[in-house]
Amino acid sequence: MAKIKKALDLVEKALAEYDRPFVSSSFGKDSLVVTDLVHRVDPSVPVVFADTGVNHPSAYKTYLYYRERKKIIRAKRVKTFWEVIEEYGWPIGARDTSSNRAVNYCCKYLKKDPMAEATEGYDLEFNGMTAYESWTRYCQIEGYGVYKFVKSRGKNGRQVCLPIGHWRAGDVWDYIEERDLEYPAVYDQPVDKFTKRGKTKIYKGVEMDDQIIRLGCWTCPLPIKNTAGVMKQLRTYYPQLWETLMQKGLAREIAERKLGGQGSLFDGFFSKDKENYWLENRPCFFDKI
């Protein structure tokens, strides 16, 4: 496969030019493929895992599997997810630091700062970001390429290598199956059209990957702005986690965003004393904003 050779060539080039590399990993499908590609060239490269405390259960199981087989560094969170939402609110909206403080601080305390601390002194990061998972990432990769210096990485910036930057979800799964890589069970838990391979969607003239199961923190409400699949998947396969999330205040937050501003209509249709009724009888209401 030409894409595999091209990716391996890029990995070799990067390793030849920098002295202290690492692989950034969530133990999701993309970072697992990048880890395998890098370790085909140099098995000694460490893997750094951002332990947010709310990693998806299946991701944590995969981490435990690889911990026995690879050199893994855990980057531990600065604050808990629940402390972040108590202080800044629920991180719902675009990943835009100028318009959503909650999203910014959630990422800062659970991932960005811990990763910067754990990787201080490293000069090369291998990352599993791909162009076709979002329009923002497509524009970033098309504009800056798959091998670039990024000022926002770490404390002083570092070189970032994206070996599978132009791979599609299908390419990733073909590689995983060919190499028989261990991966999180959540990818094999589809709901409706929300699947591991998803489908192709044309956006601004570009074929993008759409309706694809992705791995993130099980508490993260970011996806509910764009798809109902993530939350429906959580309540279908992990009902106790879904119930915890709703009871912690996400149900109220979603209701306020969907029904707020309608005066007495809001109090008439949803209120704290009716919350359990809504959760039991209209759970799909909370799948998407």
N, C-alpha and C positions, 0 to 999 in steps of 0.2 A: 504494500500500500504506500503510495507516494507521500501521503500526509505523515505517515509514521517515520519514514526516512527523513523527511524535512524537519520534523520535530526533533528527532535524535541528533541531526546535524546541528540544529540550533543549540541544543543542550550541550553538545561537545564544544561548540564555539564559546558559549558562556562560561563553562567550567575552565576552559583554557585561559580565559581573560581575567578571572577573579579568583581570590584565594579563600574566601569564607562564605560558601553558599549554604542555603537552606531551602527546604520546601515548605511553603505555607499550606496548611491542610485543615479542612473541616471534616475530613473523612467522607466527604460527598463524592459523587461519581467523577467529577472533573479533577479534583485534587488527587484522587486515587490514581487516575491515569497519569497525571504529571509525575507523581511520586514514582510510579513504575518506570516511566520513561527515563527519569533522572537516575534511578538506581540501576538501570541497565547499563548506564555509562559509568556511574560511580556509586556503589552501594553504601558508601560511608557518609553521604550527605545527610545531615539530620533533618528530621521532620518536626515542624513546630505547630502545635495544636492549641488553638484558642479555647480554653476551657471556660465557657461563659457561665457554667452552673445550670444552664437551661438548654444545653445541647439536646438535640432529639435523642430519645432513648436508643434508637437503632444506630445512630451515629456513635454514641458512647460505647455500645457493644462492639462496633467495628474498631474503634480506637483501642479497646482492650485486646482485641484479636491481634492487631498489628503491634501493640506495645511489647508483645512477647517475641516479635520478629524483627523489629527495626529500632533504630535510635530515635526516640521521640522526646521532645522538650515540651512541657506543658506551660502555656502562658495563662496565668490565673487572673481572673477578673479583679478589678479594683473595687467595684460595688456590685451588689446583687441586682438582678433585673427588677425585683420588687422595690428596692430602694430607689432605683432610677424613676420608676413610674410614680412613686409617691412624691418625689421631688419635682419631676418635670412633666408628668402626665404620660399618657399612652403614646408610644411612637407609631403614629398612623399618618401616612402621607408620603410625599416624595422624599428621596434621599437628598434633600437640599438643605444645607446647614443654615441658609439665610431665612428659610421659611418654616422650619420644623425643628425646634430646639430639642424636643424629646428624642427624635430620631438621631440627631447629632450626638447627644450625650449618652444614649444607649450604646451606640457604636463606640464612642470614646472610652467609656468605662469598662465595657465588657470585652472589647476586642482591640481597638487601636492602641490604647495606652499599654495594656498588658503585652501585646505583641512587640511594641517598640522596646519595652524593658527586656523582654526575653531574647530579643535578637540584636541587642546593642553590640556593635562591633562587626556584625555580618555585612558583607558588601554586595551580596547577590541573592535575590529572592526569586524562586520559581513559583509561579502562581497559576491556578487553573482557570482564570477568567477566559471566557469565550465571547466572541463578537455577536453571536446570533441569539443570545438570551435576553437582550434588552437593547433598545435603540441607543441609550446613553453609552453602553459599552461598545456597541458597534461603531459609534462616532469616535470614541476614544481610541479604539484599536486602528480604525481607518486613518485617523489623524496623526497618531503618534507611533504606530507600529507595535510589534510584539517583543521588541527588545529596546528598552529605554531607561533613562534615569528618571526616577520619580521622587520629587522633593518631599512629598507627604509620607513616604514610607520610612518607618523607623524614626529616630530622633533627628537625623541629619540628611535623610534621603538615601536612596541606594538604587543600584541597577535592578531592574525587574525584567524577568524573562517569562514570556507567555507561550510555551511550546505548542499548546493546542488552541491558540487564539482564534484560528480560522476553522476549527472543527465544529461540526454540527452535533446535535445530541445523538443522532444515529451513528456517527463515527465513534463517539465515545463509548456507546454501548457495544458496538462491534468489537472494539479493542478490549473492553472488559470481558466479553464472552470469549474472545480468542485467547486471552491471557489467563482466563479463569480466576479473576481477581475477586477477593472477598469484598462485599459492599453492603451498605445498610439495607435492612429489610423493607424500609419505608418505600423504596422504589418499586417494590412488587405489591404495593397496596393501592391500586387505582380506584378512582371514583369517577363515574360517568366517562367523559372524554379526557380527564386529567390522568395521564399515564406516563410511564417512564420514557417513552419515545415521543409522545405528544404528536403534534402535527405541524405542518408548515403554514405560515401566515404571511401574506404580502403586506408590508408596511413601508410606505414611501418608496415603492418600487423594489424593495429588498425582501428576499425570502428569509423570514425570521422563524426561530423555533417558538412554538406556542403550546400552551396547555401541557407543559412538561412538569413532572414532579421534581421539585428541587428540595434541597436539604438546608435547613436553618434551625434556629432556636425554636422549640415547640411553642414558646410563649409569644413569638413575634407576630404582631398583627399587621405588619406592612403589606402582605399580599392581599388582604381583603379589599384593598382599593381596586384591584385589577381582576381578581379571580375568586370564585367561591370554592374552588377545588381544595385549597390548602386547609381551610377551616372544616370543610365537610370531611376531608380525609382524617383530620384529627379526631372529630367526634365519632366517626365510624369505626376507626381502628384503635383509638386511644381515648375512650369515653371518659375515663377518670381524669385525664389531663385536661380534656376539653371542659369538663365540669368545673375543675379547679380554676381554670382561666376565666370562665364566665362569672363564677362566684367572687373572684378577686376584683371584679369591677369592669371587665371588658364588655359584659352584656349591657350594662348601663351606658357605657361609653358609646357603643354601637347604636343603641336606641336613641340616645340624645342626638347623635350625628344624623341619623336617618329620619327622625320624627321631630326633632327640636325646631323651634321657631314657628310652630303651628298653634301657639297659644294653648287653650284648654284641650285641644285635640290630643296633645301629647299626654297630658295627665289622664285623659279618658282612655287611651289605648295602651299605655305602658306606664307602670309605676312600680316602686320597690316591692309593694305587697303582691303585685301580679307577676313579678319577675320569674318565679319558679313555674308558673303556669305557662308563660311564654316559652321558657326553655324546654319544657316537656312537650308542648303541643305545637310550637312553631320554631323548632331549632334552626331550620333553614334561613330564618330571618336574620340570624347572626353570622351567616356565612360570608356576606359581602356588604360593603357600604355602597 
